[in-house]
Amino acid sequence: MRVISGFLKGRNIKGNKIKGTRPTMDKVKESLFAIIQNSVKDAICLDLFAGSGSLGIEAISNGASHVYFVDNSKTPYEIIKNNIKSLNIEDKTDVFLSDYMKALYHFKRNNIKFDLIFIDPPYKENPISDILTFIDENNLLHDMGQVICEFSTADLAPEYGDLHMIKERQYGDKTIKIYINKK
């Protein structure tokens, strides 16, 4: 696995064989970042269900100012920490070994808001609707901030409060839906 664009382009990222994860394919990542490219610079991002940290690292490579990585498994957590260290981007990151809901409550309690949130849960789980509702109800997204959801099977509504779906793309068995906060 590698960084596909930005100042870290071509650098390797470990973690493409972490049990229970399925890394975002390069072509999907490339297409996704082409869609959101104007929203990444100086963004504060959340990479929920981070796995190897690939999406958050790509965001940093494309100019994000800070990324919070969350994963509830020790192996991905350690891999994310190692990837961040090897890329020398520690000053732009915080890494949490935590359940996603505990992390979301932490961000709420500490009034941390995001410009971009990546939600890419394991395919056997499908908490995306609940997460989108929580993000909306707890004001975790800046005005005009975006939530990028990647999944294989989910029945997502076109709106969750002030979150409105603006894009949908299909890549084989993967679907990407992007919601924007229109307060």
N, C-alpha and C positions, 0 to 999 in steps of 0.2 A: 504494500500500500504506500502511496506517496501523496505529497501535497501537489495539487494540480495547477495552482495559480498563485500570483502574488509574490512577495519577497522571499518566501520559503519554497517556491516552486521547484519540484524535482527532489526535494528532501524526503527521505523515507520515514514512514511512521510504522512502528511495530503494533501488532495486535489484530491482524486480519484473521487469526485462527483462535480467537478467544471463544471458549465453549459458551454457548447460549447467546452469542451475538451474531449479527450479520452486518458486516460493514457496508456502508453505502458505496456502490460501484462508482468507479471514476467517471463514467459517462453521465451518471445521474448527478453526481456531485458537481461536475462541470456545468451541466444544464441548470441546476439549481442556483449556483452562484452567478451564472449569467443573468438569471431572472432577478436576483436580489442585489446585484452588484452596486446599485446606487444607494442602498440602505446599509451597507456594511461599514463604510469608513466612519471611524470614531464611535461605532456602536458599542453598547454594553450588551453582551450576549449571555444566554443560558443554553448550555448543551445538556439537556436532560436525557437520561439513559445514555450516557456519553460513550460507553464501550471503549474504543481506543482513543477517543477524543478527536477523531478525524474531522468532524464538522466544525467544532470549535477552533481547532488549529487552522483549518482553512479560512475561517473568519478572521483570525489574527493575521494570517498571511496576507489577507486582502484589506487590512487596515482597521479592524475592530480594535477599540481601545482596551477592552477587558472582556474576558470570558470566564464564566462560572461553569465548571464541569461537575456533573452529579452522576454517580453510579453507585449501586448498592452492593456490588461484589468486590471483594478484595483484589482479585486478579486484574480486572479492568482498571481499578483505582491505581494500582501500582504501575500498570502500563502507561496510563495517562501521565502520571508523575514523571516516569522515565522519558516519555516522548517530549514532554514540556522541557525537561532539563536538557535533553540532547539537542533540542532546537533553540535553547537559550532564550526562552520566552516566559520565564517564571514570573517576571514583574507584571505581566499582563493577565495573570490567571489566579483563580482560586479553585481548589479541587476538594469536593466533598464525597466522603464515603457515607452514603445515606440513602434511605428510602426516598423516593421522589416526593411523596406527600410531606414528609418531615422537612425536606429541603424547601419545598414551596412555602410551608408555614414559617420556616426560618427567614426566607426572603420577605415575607409579609411582615413579620415582627420587626425586622430591621429596615423596613421601608426601602428595600432594594427593588428598583424597577428596571425593566429591560427594553431595548430597542428591537432585539431579535431573540426569539426563543425557538430552539430546535427540539422537536419531540419525535423521537425515533425509538419507541419501546420494542422489546422483543415481540415477535409476531404472535406468540402464544398469548400475550397479554393484550388487552385493548382498553386502556384507561384514557384514551385521548379525549373523548367527550367530557369526562369528568375533569380532566386537566384544563381544557379550554374554558369550561364553566368556572372553575376555581380562579383562573387567570383573570377572567372578566370580572367576577364578583369581588375580587380582592385587589383590583387595580394594579396588577404586576407589570403591565405593559404601558410604556409611554404612548402618548397620542401619536397615531400613525405608525406605531410599532407593529412588527409582524411576527406571526407564529407560523413556523414551517413544520408540517406534520408529514411523516413518512410512515406508511403502513401497507399491509397487504389486504387485510379484511377489516373494514370498519364502516359503520354507517354514520357518517358525520353530517350534521346539519349544515346548511349554508350560513347560519348565523348562530352565535352564542353571545347574547346580549349585544355589546358594542363591537364584538369581533365578527367581521364579515368576510366570507371567502372571496378572494379576488382572483385566484388562479388554481387550476387543477391540471396535473400532468400524469400520464400513465407511462411507466417504463417496465414492460413485461408484467410481472406479478406485483410490482411496487407502484403505489400511488403517492403522489405528493400533492398536498393541498396547502395553500397559503392563505392565512387570515390576516386582516389588518384591523387595527384598533381605530374605529371611527367615532370617537367621543365628540 
